Amino acid sequence: MHIKNLNTVTPFTSPHGEIIHEYLGSAAGGSQYHSLAQITLPPGTASVRHYHPTAEESYYILSGTGRVELNGENQNIQPGDAVAIPANTVHQIFNISDMDLIFLAVCVPAWTPQCSVMVD
């Protein structure tokens, strides 16, 4: 049985400020076909523009407000919103609030560092 809790997962902080708690996936265990991570973007930060050649990704916004860009199209996002990101779609997420933007990210197939292609 593979059960993880936010308090038991060691976070990774990316060079651009994302705080990532990976619960399930290739590196975290528990699933070989999909991954699940909770990502925190502090105020004023954003992910790097990137895409995944073979993986679909979904975001589910838990708290904070932000903006997501998919292939140049922008949309504001808030708690309760779900975002579908098809494979090969250039995307970026921005925190536009004064509090942390916290969301779940699911990738199929499971995310690995090699499946992200940075654009900028």
Secondary structure, 3 states (H helix, E strand, C coil): CCCCCHHHCCCEECCCCCEEEEEEECCCEECCCCEEEEEEECCCCECCCEECCCCEEEEEEEECCEEEEECCEEEEECCCCEEEECCCCCEEEEECCCCCEEEEEEEECCCCHHHCEECC
